Amino acid sequence: MATHLDLEEQEQLDQLKHFWNTYGTLITWVVLLAAGAFVAWNGWQYFQRNKAAQASALYDEIERSAQAGDAARIERALSDMKDKFAGTAYAQQAGLLAARALHDKGNAEASRAALAWVSEHAVDPGYQAVAKLRLAGELLEAKQYDEALKALAGEVPKEFEALAADRKGDIYLTQGKREEAKAEYLKALAAFEPGADYRRLVEIKLNAVGVDPKSLAPAAAGAASPAKTTP
């Protein structure tokens, strides 16, 4: 009985040796690659967390500088943010915050530069659209009408389309281009939901260019309805 078991164990051992000789190297490489991938993933996660923490600290510095009204510190901190953490959400938020603070301090050029950077480099389309709208508004204040229209060029997320059209209408109206302004205000009216507070402001603007919004209500509602029914 013992001899039979010894032979059976020897046979199993031989099979195991054969299996290892055949697949041992492959198994070793698979284990090493899996371990390497695990280490790399953990390293990447640590790097990302560390990067986010540093970006957050720099954003706090910009926020404190904005509250203090220190334009020089704002510009330095924003420059560091753009150089080191351009791809983070903190950089986009910092650009908008810095632009507001710089504008309030009367540094229009630096404010517009910050907004232009966000509009060109923001990863989030929402931040990008906000930057475009604010940049166009500041350029409109500066009477740089062509540049203001260029700032609004390109597509924006659907939820910003009405605001973009309204801003274009303001630019055209300031230039005395009533027909172009009317066309943009009509786009804005159709894009806003019925009952929206801002929609009433667009109706006032349409009245100013000789259009009675009440006569356009059915058409505007029809133009807006596809947005409600689209899945």
DONUTOR-807302 format. One record per residue: residue number from 1; residue in one letter; x, z, y of N, C-alpha, C in turn. Coordinates in steps of 0.02 Angstrom, whole numbers. Layout:
! residues N
+-----+---+--------+--------+--------+--------+--------+---------+--------+--------+--------+
!   k ! r !  neast !    nup ! nnorth ! caeast !   caup ! canorth !  ceast !    cup ! cnorth !
+-----+---+--------+--------+--------+--------+--------+---------+--------+--------+--------+
! NUM ! A !      X !      Z !      Y !      X !      Z !       Y !      X !      Z !      Y !
...
+-----+---+--------+--------+--------+--------+--------+---------+--------+--------+--------+
//
This chain:
! residues 231
+-----+---+--------+--------+--------+--------+--------+---------+--------+--------+--------+
!   k ! r !  neast !    nup ! nnorth ! caeast !   caup ! canorth !  ceast !    cup ! cnorth !
+-----+---+--------+--------+--------+--------+--------+---------+--------+--------+--------+
!   1 ! M !     41 !      0 !    -60 !      0 !      0 !       0 !     43 !      0 !     63 !
!   2 ! A !     96 !     41 !     58 !    141 !     45 !     116 !    177 !    -21 !    127 !
!   3 ! T !    196 !    -54 !     72 !    230 !   -119 !      78 !    185 !   -171 !    108 !
!   4 ! H !    121 !   -168 !     89 !     73 !   -216 !     116 !     65 !   -207 !    192 !
!   5 ! L !     62 !   -143 !    214 !     55 !   -129 !     285 !    118 !   -150 !    323 !
!   6 ! D !    177 !   -137 !    292 !    239 !   -156 !     325 !    242 !   -232 !    335 !
!   7 ! L !    221 !   -269 !    285 !    221 !   -342 !     290 !    172 !   -365 !    344 !
!   8 ! E !    114 !   -333 !    348 !     63 !   -351 !     398 !     88 !   -337 !    468 !
!   9 ! E !    121 !   -279 !    477 !    148 !   -261 !     542 !    205 !   -309 !    562 !
!  10 ! Q !    246 !   -327 !    513 !    301 !   -373 !     526 !    274 !   -441 !    547 !
!  11 ! E !    219 !   -462 !    515 !    188 !   -527 !     532 !    161 !   -526 !    603 !
!  12 ! Q !    128 !   -469 !    621 !    102 !   -463 !     689 !    159 !   -462 !    740 !
!  13 ! L !    213 !   -428 !    722 !    271 !   -425 !     767 !    302 !   -494 !    777 !
!  14 ! D !    305 !   -533 !    722 !    332 !   -601 !     726 !    287 !   -645 !    770 !
!  15 ! Q !    222 !   -636 !    763 !    175 !   -675 !     804 !    183 !   -657 !    878 !
!  16 ! L !    192 !   -592 !    891 !    201 !   -570 !     960 !    266 !   -598 !    989 !
!  17 ! K !    319 !   -599 !    951 !    382 !   -627 !     974 !    376 !   -701 !    988 !
!  18 ! H !    340 !   -736 !    944 !    330 !   -808 !     954 !    290 !   -821 !   1017 !
!  19 ! F !    237 !   -780 !   1027 !    196 !   -788 !    1087 !    237 !   -776 !   1150 !
!  20 ! W !    279 !   -722 !   1149 !    319 !   -706 !    1208 !    372 !   -759 !   1221 !
!  21 ! N !    403 !   -784 !   1167 !    453 !   -837 !    1175 !    422 !   -899 !   1205 !
!  22 ! T !    358 !   -911 !   1189 !    323 !   -972 !    1213 !    298 !   -963 !   1285 !
!  23 ! Y !    268 !   -904 !   1298 !    233 !   -896 !    1363 !    263 !   -840 !   1406 !
!  24 ! G !    315 !   -808 !   1383 !    342 !   -751 !    1420 !    365 !   -768 !   1490 !
!  25 ! T !    401 !   -823 !   1497 !    426 !   -843 !    1562 !    369 !   -858 !   1610 !
!  26 ! L !    318 !   -894 !   1585 !    260 !   -910 !    1626 !    224 !   -847 !   1649 !
!  27 ! I !    214 !   -801 !   1602 !    180 !   -739 !    1619 !    219 !   -701 !   1672 !
!  28 ! T !    284 !   -698 !   1664 !    326 !   -662 !    1713 !    319 !   -693 !   1782 !
!  29 ! W !    321 !   -759 !   1787 !    314 !   -793 !    1852 !    245 !   -780 !   1882 !
!  30 ! V !    193 !   -781 !   1840 !    126 !   -769 !    1866 !    121 !   -698 !   1894 !
!  31 ! V !    149 !   -650 !   1858 !    148 !   -581 !    1882 !    187 !   -574 !   1947 !
!  32 ! L !    246 !   -605 !   1950 !    286 !   -602 !    2010 !    252 !   -634 !   2070 !
!  33 ! L !    219 !   -691 !   2058 !    184 !   -726 !    2112 !    125 !   -685 !   2137 !
!  34 ! A !     89 !   -655 !   2089 !     31 !   -613 !    2108 !     55 !   -553 !   2149 !
!  35 ! A !    109 !   -522 !   2127 !    137 !   -464 !    2163 !    161 !   -485 !   2233 !
!  36 ! G !    194 !   -544 !   2235 !    218 !   -569 !    2300 !    161 !   -583 !   2347 !
!  37 ! A !    107 !   -614 !   2320 !     49 !   -629 !    2362 !     17 !   -565 !   2387 !
!  38 ! F !     14 !   -514 !   2345 !    -16 !   -450 !    2365 !     25 !   -418 !   2421 !
!  39 ! V !     91 !   -419 !   2413 !    135 !   -390 !    2464 !    128 !   -430 !   2530 !
!  40 ! A !    127 !   -496 !   2523 !    121 !   -539 !    2583 !     55 !   -527 !   2619 !
!  41 ! W !      1 !   -520 !   2580 !    -65 !   -508 !    2609 !    -67 !   -441 !   2647 !
!  42 ! N !    -39 !   -389 !   2615 !    -37 !   -324 !    2648 !      6 !   -327 !   2711 !
!  43 ! G !     62 !   -365 !   2706 !    105 !   -372 !    2764 !     69 !   -408 !   2821 !
!  44 ! W !     32 !   -461 !   2803 !     -6 !   -498 !    2854 !    -59 !   -454 !   2885 !
!  45 ! Q !    -94 !   -415 !   2845 !   -146 !   -371 !    2871 !   -115 !   -319 !   2919 !
!  46 ! Y !    -58 !   -292 !   2900 !    -24 !   -244 !    2944 !     -4 !   -277 !   3009 !
!  47 ! F !     23 !   -338 !   3004 !     44 !   -375 !    3064 !    -15 !   -387 !   3110 !
!  48 ! Q !    -72 !   -407 !   3081 !   -131 !   -421 !    3121 !   -158 !   -358 !   3155 !
!  49 ! R !   -159 !   -302 !   3117 !   -182 !   -239 !    3146 !   -136 !   -217 !   3202 !
!  50 ! N !    -71 !   -224 !   3191 !    -22 !   -205 !    3242 !    -29 !   -249 !   3304 !
!  51 ! K !    -39 !   -314 !   3292 !    -47 !   -361 !    3348 !   -110 !   -345 !   3388 !
!  52 ! A !   -164 !   -330 !   3352 !   -227 !   -313 !    3386 !   -220 !   -250 !   3427 !
!  53 ! A !   -183 !   -201 !   3400 !   -173 !   -138 !    3436 !   -133 !   -149 !   3500 !
!  54 ! Q !    -82 !   -191 !   3495 !    -41 !   -206 !    3554 !    -82 !   -244 !   3607 !
!  55 ! A !   -122 !   -292 !   3584 !   -164 !   -330 !    3630 !   -215 !   -285 !   3663 !
!  56 ! S !   -243 !   -238 !   3625 !   -291 !   -190 !    3653 !   -259 !   -147 !   3707 !
!  57 ! A !   -199 !   -125 !   3694 !   -163 !    -83 !    3743 !   -150 !   -123 !   3807 !
!  58 ! L !   -132 !   -186 !   3800 !   -119 !   -227 !    3858 !   -183 !   -242 !   3896 !
!  59 ! Y !   -238 !   -251 !   3860 !   -303 !   -260 !    3893 !   -321 !   -198 !   3934 !
!  60 ! D !   -308 !   -139 !   3905 !   -322 !    -77 !    3942 !   -280 !    -74 !   4006 !
!  61 ! E !   -219 !   -100 !   4002 !   -176 !   -101 !    4062 !   -207 !   -146 !   4116 !
!  62 ! I !   -233 !   -203 !   4095 !   -265 !   -248 !    4143 !   -328 !   -216 !   4173 !
!  63 ! E !   -365 !   -181 !   4130 !   -426 !   -147 !    4154 !   -409 !    -93 !   4204 !
!  64 ! R !   -358 !    -53 !   4190 !   -338 !     -1 !    4238 !   -312 !    -32 !   4303 !
!  65 ! S !   -276 !    -87 !   4297 !   -250 !   -120 !    4357 !   -307 !   -149 !   4398 !
!  66 ! A !   -358 !   -174 !   4364 !   -416 !   -202 !    4400 !   -453 !   -147 !   4437 !
!  67 ! Q !   -461 !    -89 !   4404 !   -495 !    -33 !    4437 !   -455 !     -8 !   4497 !
!  68 ! A !   -389 !    -12 !   4492 !   -346 !     10 !    4547 !   -339 !    -43 !   4601 !
!  69 ! G !   -360 !   -105 !   4585 !   -354 !   -159 !    4634 !   -283 !   -182 !   4643 !
!  70 ! D !   -241 !   -173 !   4591 !   -171 !   -192 !    4596 !   -163 !   -264 !   4569 !
!  71 ! A !   -166 !   -312 !   4614 !   -164 !   -383 !    4594 !    -99 !   -402 !   4560 !
!  72 ! A !    -43 !   -374 !   4585 !     22 !   -392 !    4555 !     26 !   -369 !   4482 !
!  73 ! R !      3 !   -308 !   4469 !      4 !   -283 !    4400 !    -43 !   -322 !   4356 !
!  74 ! I !   -100 !   -342 !   4383 !   -148 !   -382 !    4344 !   -115 !   -448 !   4322 !
!  75 ! E !    -83 !   -481 !   4369 !    -52 !   -545 !    4353 !      5 !   -538 !   4302 !
!  76 ! R !     45 !   -485 !   4309 !     99 !   -474 !    4261 !     72 !   -460 !   4191 !
!  77 ! A !     22 !   -416 !   4187 !     -7 !   -399 !    4122 !    -42 !   -459 !   4091 !
!  78 ! L !    -76 !   -498 !   4132 !   -109 !   -557 !    4105 !    -59 !   -608 !   4080 !
!  79 ! S !     -3 !   -615 !   4115 !     49 !   -661 !    4093 !     77 !   -639 !   4025 !
!  80 ! D !     88 !   -574 !   4017 !    111 !   -548 !    3952 !     59 !   -561 !   3897 !
!  81 ! M !     -4 !   -551 !   3914 !    -58 !   -562 !    3866 !    -59 !   -635 !   3843 !
!  82 ! K !    -52 !   -681 !   3890 !    -53 !   -753 !    3872 !      7 !   -772 !   3831 !
!  83 ! D !     65 !   -742 !   3846 !    126 !   -759 !    3810 !    126 !   -732 !   3739 !
!  84 ! K !    100 !   -671 !   3730 !    107 !   -637 !    3666 !     44 !   -637 !   3622 !
!  85 ! F !    -15 !   -639 !   3653 !    -76 !   -630 !    3615 !   -130 !   -682 !   3634 !
!  86 ! A !   -108 !   -743 !   3648 !   -154 !   -794 !    3673 !   -213 !   -808 !   3625 !
!  87 ! G !   -202 !   -800 !   3560 !   -254 !   -817 !    3512 !   -303 !   -762 !   3497 !
!  88 ! T !   -298 !   -705 !   3532 !   -343 !   -649 !    3518 !   -403 !   -649 !   3566 !
!  89 ! A !   -455 !   -614 !   3544 !   -514 !   -607 !    3587 !   -497 !   -567 !   3649 !
!  90 ! Y !   -449 !   -520 !   3643 !   -428 !   -480 !    3701 !   -402 !   -525 !   3757 !
!  91 ! A !   -366 !   -578 !   3739 !   -338 !   -622 !    3790 !   -394 !   -657 !   3829 !
!  92 ! Q !   -445 !   -679 !   3794 !   -501 !   -713 !    3827 !   -538 !   -665 !   3873 !
!  93 ! Q !   -551 !   -604 !   3849 !   -584 !   -554 !    3890 !   -541 !   -534 !   3949 !
!  94 ! A !   -476 !   -528 !   3937 !   -430 !   -509 !    3990 !   -429 !   -562 !   4045 !
!  95 ! G !   -430 !   -626 !   4025 !   -430 !   -680 !    4075 !   -491 !   -677 !   4120 !
!  96 ! L !   -549 !   -664 !   4091 !   -611 !   -659 !    4131 !   -610 !   -597 !   4176 !
!  97 ! L !   -587 !   -541 !   4148 !   -583 !   -479 !    4188 !   -533 !   -487 !   4246 !
!  98 ! A !   -475 !   -515 !   4231 !   -425 !   -524 !    4282 !   -449 !   -572 !   4337 !
!  99 ! A !   -483 !   -624 !   4317 !   -509 !   -673 !    4366 !   -558 !   -639 !   4414 !
! 100 ! R !   -602 !   -597 !   4387 !   -650 !   -562 !    4430 !   -614 !   -516 !   4479 !
! 101 ! A !   -566 !   -478 !   4454 !   -531 !   -431 !    4497 !   -491 !   -468 !   4550 !
! 102 ! L !   -457 !   -522 !   4531 !   -417 !   -560 !    4578 !   -461 !   -593 !   4631 !
! 103 ! H !   -519 !   -617 !   4610 !   -566 !   -648 !    4658 !   -589 !   -596 !   4708 !
! 104 ! D !   -605 !   -536 !   4683 !   -628 !   -483 !    4728 !   -574 !   -462 !   4778 !
! 105 ! K !   -511 !   -470 !   4758 !   -455 !   -453 !    4802 !   -437 !   -510 !   4849 !
! 106 ! G !   -474 !   -565 !   4844 !   -462 !   -622 !    4889 !   -409 !   -670 !   4865 !
! 107 ! N !   -384 !   -661 !   4804 !   -333 !   -705 !    4777 !   -368 !   -760 !   4736 !
! 108 ! A !   -398 !   -807 !   4772 !   -439 !   -858 !    4740 !   -399 !   -903 !   4694 !
! 109 ! E !   -339 !   -920 !   4714 !   -297 !   -966 !    4674 !   -281 !   -935 !   4606 !
! 110 ! A !   -260 !   -872 !   4606 !   -244 !   -839 !    4543 !   -306 !   -830 !   4500 !
! 111 ! S !   -362 !   -816 !   4532 !   -425 !   -809 !    4495 !   -444 !   -873 !   4460 !
! 112 ! R !   -438 !   -928 !   4496 !   -455 !   -993 !    4466 !   -406 !  -1012 !   4411 !
! 113 ! A !   -343 !   -993 !   4419 !   -293 !  -1007 !    4367 !   -311 !   -969 !   4303 !
! 114 ! A !   -332 !   -907 !   4310 !   -351 !   -867 !    4251 !   -412 !   -897 !   4217 !
! 115 ! L !   -461 !   -918 !   4256 !   -521 !   -948 !    4227 !   -505 !  -1015 !   4194 !
! 116 ! A !   -462 !  -1053 !   4225 !   -443 !  -1118 !    4196 !   -408 !  -1107 !   4129 !
! 117 ! W !   -367 !  -1055 !   4125 !   -332 !  -1041 !    4061 !   -382 !  -1024 !   4006 !
! 118 ! V !   -430 !   -981 !   4022 !   -481 !   -962 !    3972 !   -522 !  -1023 !   3952 !
! 119 ! S !   -541 !  -1065 !   4001 !   -582 !  -1123 !    3985 !   -546 !  -1173 !   3941 !
! 120 ! E !   -480 !  -1173 !   3944 !   -440 !  -1221 !    3904 !   -416 !  -1192 !   3838 !
! 121 ! H !   -405 !  -1126 !   3835 !   -373 !  -1097 !    3777 !   -416 !  -1048 !   3737 !
! 122 ! A !   -474 !  -1031 !   3762 !   -516 !   -983 !    3727 !   -536 !  -1010 !   3658 !
! 123 ! V !   -531 !   -966 !   3608 !   -551 !   -984 !    3541 !   -626 !   -981 !   3533 !
! 124 ! D !   -657 !   -932 !   3566 !   -729 !   -924 !    3563 !   -764 !   -970 !   3613 !
! 125 ! P !   -810 !  -1014 !   3590 !   -843 !  -1061 !    3635 !   -883 !  -1026 !   3690 !
! 126 ! G !   -908 !   -966 !   3675 !   -947 !   -929 !    3725 !   -903 !   -908 !   3784 !
! 127 ! Y !   -845 !   -879 !   3770 !   -799 !   -861 !    3823 !   -777 !   -923 !   3862 !
! 128 ! Q !   -767 !   -977 !   3826 !   -746 !  -1039 !    3858 !   -799 !  -1064 !   3907 !
! 129 ! A !   -862 !  -1060 !   3886 !   -917 !  -1082 !    3929 !   -924 !  -1038 !   3991 !
! 130 ! V !   -918 !   -973 !   3981 !   -922 !   -926 !    4038 !   -867 !   -942 !   4088 !
! 131 ! A !   -807 !   -954 !   4064 !   -751 !   -970 !    4108 !   -764 !  -1035 !   4146 !
! 132 ! K !   -791 !  -1085 !   4112 !   -807 !  -1149 !    4145 !   -857 !  -1139 !   4202 !
! 133 ! L !   -910 !  -1101 !   4188 !   -962 !  -1090 !    4238 !   -935 !  -1052 !   4298 !
! 134 ! R !   -896 !  -1000 !   4285 !   -868 !   -961 !    4340 !   -816 !  -1001 !   4379 !
! 135 ! L !   -776 !  -1041 !   4344 !   -727 !  -1083 !    4379 !   -762 !  -1134 !   4423 !
! 136 ! A !   -814 !  -1165 !   4397 !   -851 !  -1214 !    4437 !   -882 !  -1181 !   4499 !
! 137 ! G !   -906 !  -1119 !   4490 !   -935 !  -1083 !    4546 !   -883 !  -1068 !   4600 !
! 138 ! E !   -824 !  -1048 !   4579 !   -772 !  -1034 !    4629 !   -747 !  -1098 !   4663 !
! 139 ! L !   -743 !  -1151 !   4626 !   -723 !  -1215 !    4657 !   -776 !  -1240 !   4704 !
! 140 ! L !   -839 !  -1227 !   4688 !   -894 !  -1245 !    4733 !   -888 !  -1206 !   4798 !
! 141 ! E !   -872 !  -1142 !   4793 !   -862 !  -1101 !    4853 !   -805 !  -1130 !   4896 !
! 142 ! A !   -755 !  -1156 !   4863 !   -697 !  -1184 !    4898 !   -709 !  -1256 !   4921 !
! 143 ! K !   -768 !  -1282 !   4908 !   -788 !  -1351 !    4926 !   -745 !  -1404 !   4891 !
! 144 ! Q !   -721 !  -1386 !   4832 !   -683 !  -1434 !    4791 !   -732 !  -1461 !   4739 !
! 145 ! Y !   -776 !  -1505 !   4762 !   -833 !  -1527 !    4722 !   -813 !  -1567 !   4660 !
! 146 ! D !   -768 !  -1612 !   4668 !   -747 !  -1652 !    4610 !   -715 !  -1609 !   4556 !
! 147 ! E !   -673 !  -1562 !   4579 !   -641 !  -1517 !    4531 !   -693 !  -1472 !   4497 !
! 148 ! A !   -744 !  -1452 !   4535 !   -797 !  -1410 !    4506 !   -833 !  -1447 !   4451 !
! 149 ! L !   -848 !  -1510 !   4462 !   -881 !  -1550 !    4410 !   -836 !  -1560 !   4350 !
! 150 ! K !   -771 !  -1570 !   4362 !   -724 !  -1577 !    4307 !   -721 !  -1514 !   4264 !
! 151 ! A !   -728 !  -1456 !   4298 !   -726 !  -1393 !    4261 !   -783 !  -1387 !   4211 !
! 152 ! L !   -838 !  -1422 !   4225 !   -896 !  -1419 !    4181 !   -898 !  -1476 !   4131 !
! 153 ! A !   -846 !  -1517 !   4130 !   -844 !  -1574 !    4085 !   -841 !  -1551 !   4013 !
! 154 ! G !   -865 !  -1593 !   3969 !   -863 !  -1576 !    3898 !   -924 !  -1537 !   3876 !
! 155 ! E !   -929 !  -1525 !   3812 !   -987 !  -1491 !    3784 !   -980 !  -1415 !   3792 !
! 156 ! V !  -1038 !  -1384 !   3796 !  -1041 !  -1310 !    3796 !  -1092 !  -1290 !   3742 !
! 157 ! P !  -1089 !  -1229 !   3718 !  -1139 !  -1207 !    3669 !  -1209 !  -1215 !   3696 !
! 158 ! K !  -1257 !  -1226 !   3653 !  -1325 !  -1242 !    3673 !  -1355 !  -1190 !   3720 !
! 159 ! E !  -1339 !  -1126 !   3709 !  -1367 !  -1074 !    3750 !  -1340 !  -1075 !   3822 !
! 160 ! F !  -1287 !  -1115 !   3835 !  -1259 !  -1120 !    3902 !  -1277 !  -1187 !   3936 !
! 161 ! E !  -1311 !  -1231 !   3900 !  -1325 !  -1298 !    3927 !  -1367 !  -1295 !   3991 !
! 162 ! A !  -1417 !  -1251 !   3992 !  -1460 !  -1246 !    4052 !  -1420 !  -1222 !   4112 !
! 163 ! L !  -1378 !  -1172 !   4101 !  -1338 !  -1145 !    4156 !  -1288 !  -1196 !   4182 !
! 164 ! A !  -1259 !  -1236 !   4136 !  -1212 !  -1288 !    4157 !  -1247 !  -1342 !   4199 !
! 165 ! A !  -1307 !  -1361 !   4176 !  -1345 !  -1412 !    4214 !  -1364 !  -1385 !   4283 !
! 166 ! D !  -1385 !  -1323 !   4285 !  -1403 !  -1292 !    4349 !  -1343 !  -1290 !   4397 !
! 167 ! R !  -1285 !  -1273 !   4370 !  -1225 !  -1270 !    4413 !  -1206 !  -1339 !   4438 !
! 168 ! K !  -1213 !  -1390 !   4394 !  -1200 !  -1459 !    4417 !  -1248 !  -1479 !   4472 !
! 169 ! G !  -1311 !  -1458 !   4464 !  -1361 !  -1472 !    4516 !  -1341 !  -1442 !   4583 !
! 170 ! D !  -1316 !  -1381 !   4581 !  -1294 !  -1348 !    4643 !  -1237 !  -1386 !   4676 !
! 171 ! I !  -1191 !  -1411 !   4635 !  -1134 !  -1448 !    4662 !  -1158 !  -1512 !   4695 !
! 172 ! Y !  -1201 !  -1549 !   4660 !  -1226 !  -1612 !    4688 !  -1267 !  -1599 !   4751 !
! 173 ! L !  -1308 !  -1547 !   4750 !  -1350 !  -1533 !    4809 !  -1307 !  -1515 !   4869 !
! 174 ! T !  -1254 !  -1478 !   4859 !  -1209 !  -1460 !    4913 !  -1175 !  -1522 !   4942 !
! 175 ! Q !  -1165 !  -1572 !   4899 !  -1135 !  -1635 !    4922 !  -1186 !  -1680 !   4956 !
! 176 ! G !  -1249 !  -1661 !   4954 !  -1302 !  -1702 !    4983 !  -1327 !  -1756 !   4935 !
! 177 ! K !  -1309 !  -1752 !   4872 !  -1331 !  -1801 !    4821 !  -1395 !  -1775 !   4788 !
! 178 ! R !  -1451 !  -1786 !   4821 !  -1514 !  -1756 !    4800 !  -1538 !  -1784 !   4732 !
! 179 ! E !  -1530 !  -1848 !   4721 !  -1554 !  -1876 !    4658 !  -1515 !  -1850 !   4598 !
! 180 ! E !  -1450 !  -1845 !   4607 !  -1409 !  -1818 !    4553 !  -1425 !  -1744 !   4541 !
! 181 ! A !  -1436 !  -1708 !   4597 !  -1454 !  -1637 !    4591 !  -1521 !  -1630 !   4555 !
! 182 ! K !  -1569 !  -1673 !   4574 !  -1635 !  -1670 !    4543 !  -1630 !  -1681 !   4467 !
! 183 ! A !  -1590 !  -1729 !   4447 !  -1583 !  -1745 !    4376 !  -1555 !  -1685 !   4337 !
! 184 ! E !  -1506 !  -1650 !   4367 !  -1476 !  -1593 !    4333 !  -1524 !  -1533 !   4332 !
! 185 ! Y !  -1561 !  -1523 !   4386 !  -1610 !  -1468 !    4386 !  -1666 !  -1480 !   4336 !
! 186 ! L !  -1685 !  -1543 !   4327 !  -1735 !  -1559 !    4276 !  -1710 !  -1545 !   4206 !
! 187 ! K !  -1645 !  -1559 !   4194 !  -1615 !  -1542 !    4129 !  -1616 !  -1466 !   4119 !
! 188 ! A !  -1599 !  -1430 !   4172 !  -1598 !  -1357 !    4166 !  -1667 !  -1329 !   4153 !
! 189 ! L !  -1717 !  -1357 !   4189 !  -1786 !  -1334 !    4181 !  -1810 !  -1344 !   4109 !
! 190 ! A !  -1793 !  -1402 !   4080 !  -1814 !  -1417 !    4012 !  -1778 !  -1373 !   3961 !
! 191 ! A !  -1717 !  -1352 !   3977 !  -1678 !  -1313 !    3929 !  -1695 !  -1239 !   3929 !
! 192 ! F !  -1718 !  -1214 !   3987 !  -1736 !  -1143 !    3990 !  -1802 !  -1131 !   3954 !
! 193 ! E !  -1807 !  -1073 !   3922 !  -1869 !  -1054 !    3889 !  -1922 !  -1039 !   3942 !
! 194 ! P !  -1986 !  -1057 !   3930 !  -2039 !  -1040 !    3977 !  -2041 !   -964 !   3988 !
! 195 ! G !  -2047 !   -944 !   4051 !  -2050 !   -873 !    4067 !  -1983 !   -842 !   4082 !
! 196 ! A !  -1928 !   -879 !   4070 !  -1862 !   -852 !    4085 !  -1854 !   -842 !   4160 !
! 197 ! D !  -1825 !   -786 !   4180 !  -1819 !   -771 !    4251 !  -1780 !   -826 !   4288 !
! 198 ! Y !  -1725 !   -849 !   4258 !  -1684 !   -899 !    4291 !  -1721 !   -965 !   4298 !
! 199 ! R !  -1769 !   -977 !   4254 !  -1807 !  -1039 !    4258 !  -1846 !  -1043 !   4323 !
! 200 ! R !  -1870 !   -985 !   4347 !  -1907 !   -984 !    4411 !  -1862 !  -1004 !   4469 !
! 201 ! L !  -1798 !   -984 !   4465 !  -1750 !  -1003 !    4517 !  -1740 !  -1079 !   4517 !
! 202 ! V !  -1736 !  -1109 !   4458 !  -1729 !  -1181 !    4453 !  -1790 !  -1216 !   4482 !
! 203 ! E !  -1849 !  -1188 !   4471 !  -1911 !  -1217 !    4499 !  -1907 !  -1217 !   4576 !
! 204 ! I !  -1880 !  -1164 !   4604 !  -1873 !  -1160 !    4677 !  -1825 !  -1215 !   4701 !
! 205 ! K !  -1771 !  -1225 !   4664 !  -1723 !  -1277 !    4682 !  -1754 !  -1346 !   4677 !
! 206 ! L !  -1796 !  -1356 !   4626 !  -1830 !  -1421 !    4620 !  -1877 !  -1433 !   4679 !
! 207 ! N !  -1911 !  -1380 !   4700 !  -1954 !  -1387 !    4759 !  -1913 !  -1408 !   4819 !
! 208 ! A !  -1851 !  -1383 !   4823 !  -1808 !  -1398 !    4880 !  -1788 !  -1472 !   4881 !
! 209 ! V !  -1788 !  -1504 !   4823 !  -1770 !  -1575 !    4821 !  -1832 !  -1619 !   4814 !
! 210 ! G !  -1891 !  -1590 !   4827 !  -1952 !  -1629 !    4830 !  -1988 !  -1640 !   4764 !
! 211 ! V !  -1977 !  -1596 !   4716 !  -2011 !  -1602 !    4651 !  -2056 !  -1541 !   4640 !
! 212 ! D !  -2119 !  -1554 !   4622 !  -2165 !  -1500 !    4607 !  -2158 !  -1482 !   4533 !
! 213 ! P !  -2130 !  -1424 !   4516 !  -2119 !  -1406 !    4446 !  -2184 !  -1403 !   4406 !
! 214 ! K !  -2240 !  -1386 !   4439 !  -2303 !  -1380 !    4402 !  -2325 !  -1447 !   4373 !
! 215 ! S !  -2310 !  -1500 !   4408 !  -2328 !  -1566 !    4383 !  -2284 !  -1587 !   4324 !
! 216 ! L !  -2227 !  -1553 !   4316 !  -2181 !  -1570 !    4263 !  -2185 !  -1522 !   4204 !
! 217 ! A !  -2228 !  -1472 !   4210 !  -2230 !  -1420 !    4158 !  -2242 !  -1447 !   4088 !
! 218 ! P !  -2290 !  -1492 !   4076 !  -2300 !  -1517 !    4008 !  -2240 !  -1555 !   3982 !
! 219 ! A !  -2209 !  -1597 !   4025 !  -2151 !  -1636 !    4003 !  -2093 !  -1590 !   3988 !
! 220 ! A !  -2084 !  -1539 !   4031 !  -2028 !  -1493 !    4020 !  -2038 !  -1454 !   3956 !
! 221 ! A !  -2101 !  -1434 !   3942 !  -2114 !  -1397 !    3881 !  -2102 !  -1440 !   3820 !
! 222 ! G !  -2121 !  -1505 !   3826 !  -2109 !  -1551 !    3770 !  -2036 !  -1561 !   3757 !
! 223 ! A !  -1996 !  -1563 !   3812 !  -1924 !  -1574 !    3804 !  -1891 !  -1513 !   3773 !
! 224 ! A !  -1920 !  -1455 !   3786 !  -1889 !  -1394 !    3759 !  -1910 !  -1379 !   3689 !
! 225 ! S !  -1968 !  -1407 !   3666 !  -1994 !  -1389 !    3600 !  -1949 !  -1405 !   3542 !
! 226 ! P !  -1910 !  -1461 !   3541 !  -1867 !  -1474 !    3483 !  -1818 !  -1417 !   3470 !
! 227 ! A !  -1795 !  -1384 !   3524 !  -1747 !  -1329 !    3514 !  -1779 !  -1272 !   3475 !
! 228 ! K !  -1846 !  -1264 !   3480 !  -1879 !  -1211 !    3445 !  -1890 !  -1227 !   3371 !
! 229 ! T !  -1900 !  -1291 !   3358 !  -1918 !  -1311 !    3290 !  -1858 !  -1329 !   3248 !
! 230 ! T !  -1801 !  -1338 !   3280 !  -1740 !  -1355 !    3242 !  -1720 !  -1297 !   3199 !
! 231 ! P !  -1707 !  -1307 !   3134 !  -1688 !  -1250 !    3091 !  -1623 !  -1219 !   3115 !
+-----+---+--------+--------+--------+--------+--------+---------+--------+--------+--------+
//
